[in-house]
Amino acid sequence: MMKVSSIVGARPNFTKLAALEFAFRKRPEIQHVIIHTGQHYDELMSSRFFEDLEIREPDYQLNVGSGSQAEQVGRTMMALEPVLAEERPDWVVVMGDVNATIATAVVAKKMSLRLAHVEAGLRSFNWAMPEEINRVVTDRLADLLFVSEPSGLDNLRAEAVEEERLRFVGNVMIDTLMRCLPIVERRDVAGHIGVSSGEYVTATIHRPSNTDSPERLRAWMLALEDVAARLPVVFPVHPRTREKLGELRYEPRSAELRLIEPLGYLDMLALMKNARVVLTDSGGMQEEATALGVACLTLRDETERPVTIQCGTNRLVGSNPDRLPVFLDEALRAPLKHRMPEKWDGKAAERIAEELLSCRALPLRGR
């Protein structure tokens, strides 16, 4: 029996965990321990995702909650250490680039536990992004690095990671998306909101680079109002963004810009799938839009997921809201040509399970 502890903390990790949990269930030789740090404490951002994704209750709930980067990382490390000391898993598995990821990586390695990173090697090359620091440090510490797209292999090789530790397995988020798609296709989320399928825009903005500056956030909201003059815009508002908009005392001037509460995973997928265009600064939504074949405009200067651009669905708008109309015109006018990235076939988690079993004697990384 091999014990694997998966540590999750925020919405993008839940979709990855769901894929791993389903793959591990098929393997009686794997004992799976789920540890939830509680980084996302909002009901819609946490427990509802577990229900939508049919993930069993976590074995441990650390209830770390909100706070600054340092507070979240510090509290996670303090709460996690005694749990890992009790469990002593053969593998500690972390996912993505949230604070729970880097906190776990540091604790696991100081305890001489084998660490595997799912979605390793992604790089924006922008160290002003907190997530980039989390990615780089976690990859530096990981013993086994599971890569979701070819750019990840290139980046890790450039950072001198030993070849024996690299595994190109595909994208576990797409595993979950494919499993849930039949359910998603039966959901008329657009109709309940009052927009017509294929005739609206789905938008999300939540990154600090777009929301911490009142002037930048107001400019993006005005840009969305301009988009709403052409097509209705449905904007599920992240709690963090909702707080910032409240500080601005912002109210949409257009009834076609619809600010709604956050959606669960299945409803959000349905909203994206039937949109004409997705506008986002989310990394995960770039991937989901690619898998769904929906045009995506990314409201950032860079992306750590270049395969979404290479496969034809994603375009970088940049950080200047004034650039949005030109990109929107192109997205609405040009026919979408895209292909599914390599190994985005719904079997990434199965490959990860196999590799964890075969690498259980892999030496700890020593440099």
Secondary structure, DSSP 8 states (H G I E B T S, - for coil): -EEEEEEE-SHHHHHHHHHHHHHHHT-TTEEEEEEE--S--SGGGTHHHHHHTT----SEE----S--HHHHHHHHHHHHHHHHHHH--SEEEEETTSHHHHHHHHHHHHTT--EEEEEET-----TTSHHHHHHHHHHHH-SEEEESSHHHHHHHHHTT--GGGEEE---HHHHHHHHHHHHHTT--HHHHHT--TTSSEEEE---HHHHSSHHHHHHHHHHHHHHHTTS-EEEE--HHHHHHHHHHT---S-TTEEEE----HHHHHHHHHT-SEEEE--HHHHHHHHHHT-EEEE-SS--S-THHHHTTSEEE--S-GGGHHHHHHHHHHS-------TT-SS-HHHHHHHHHHHTTT------
